[in-house]
Amino acid sequence: MRPTIGRIVHFHPQVARIEGDPDTSPLPVLTHAAIVTGVSDGGEIVLLVLPPLAEPWHCTYAKFSETPEAGCWTWPPRS
């Protein structure tokens, strides 16, 4: 399915480590709701990311992934 402007997707922010401690494990990948606000000719999309209890922010040209992967977006699962 091709993403179009206005569709809701899931965005998975980058995994981070605890600052100043390179020996810690990466923090878990989170899932945020996001709205598609633009689509490039190459299929990459611009998202308005809606994190819970935080200000929305834009992610420019996020890439699609079949499974949740840091820095990528996925379609929401169907129930």
N, C-alpha and C positions, 0 to 999 in steps of 0.2 A: 504494500500500500504506500502511496506517495504522500508525504506530508503536505498540508496546505495551510495557509494563514488562518488562524483562529482555532486550529485543532489543539486539544489537550494532550500532552505527552508527559512522560516521567524524565527528569533530569537527574543525573548522578554526579554530584560534585567531585572534584579531585580528592584523592585520599591524601591525608596529611600525617606527618609525624609530630609528636610533641616537640615543640620548639626547644632547641638546645640539647636534645637527648637523642643522638643518632641510633642508639641501641634499642629504642622502643619500637614496638610493633606499629604498623600503620593503623590509623583509626578506621573504623568500619565505613564502607561506602553508604552514604545516605541517599534517600530518594525524595525528590521534591516534585511537586506539580509544576508544570510549565506550559505556557501558551506560545504557540508558534506565531511569531510576528513578521517573519520574512523567510523566503526560500531562495537559495542561489541556483544558478543553472546547473551546478554540479551536484545538487541535492542536499547540500549542507543547509542547516537552518539557523535562524536567529530566534532565541527564546527569551521570553520574560519569565524568569524563574521566581516561583512563589514559595520561599521557605517558610515553614511554620514559625510563627512568633518572631519574624524578622522582616525587614524591608525587602520588597521585590527588587531584583536586579536583572540586567541583560547579560546573556551569554551569546557571543557572536560566533556563528558558524560551528555549532556543535555537530559532532558526527554521530551517526546511528550505530547502535550495537544490538545484536540479537539478545544478549544477556546483559544485566546491569554491569557496567564497567565505568570506572572513574572518568569523568570528563565527557561522557557520552549520554545520549538519550535513548529511550526505549518506548515502545508502545505500552500503554497500561495493560495489565493482564485482563482477559475477559473472564467473567465469572458465570 
